[in-house]
């Protein structure tokens, strides 16, 4: 079986097995789907859908984020993701 015919057969079988497959993520372009999918690995789809409209308004395709300064795309992490400061060094005998 040729590659194209085999691919068509696999896609037909998948469409039959999963006729209503979809995603909760909101996207309009392949770039937006890629970014939303990567973000969904770290958050819920609802959370991704809440932040992506502003993100895609600022960065509509891959060129602007590629040119953004390091750390300029997402900003600082939220408080629950920040690392605590290092504890002071131990200076006395163990208690």
Secondary structure as GFF3:
##gff-version 3
##sequence-region A 1 95
A	DSSP	alpha_helix	3	17	.	.	.	ID=ss1
A	DSSP	alpha_helix	30	40	.	.	.	ID=ss2
A	DSSP	alpha_helix	45	58	.	.	.	ID=ss3
A	DSSP	alpha_helix	62	67	.	.	.	ID=ss4
A	DSSP	three_ten_helix	79	81	.	.	.	ID=ss5
###
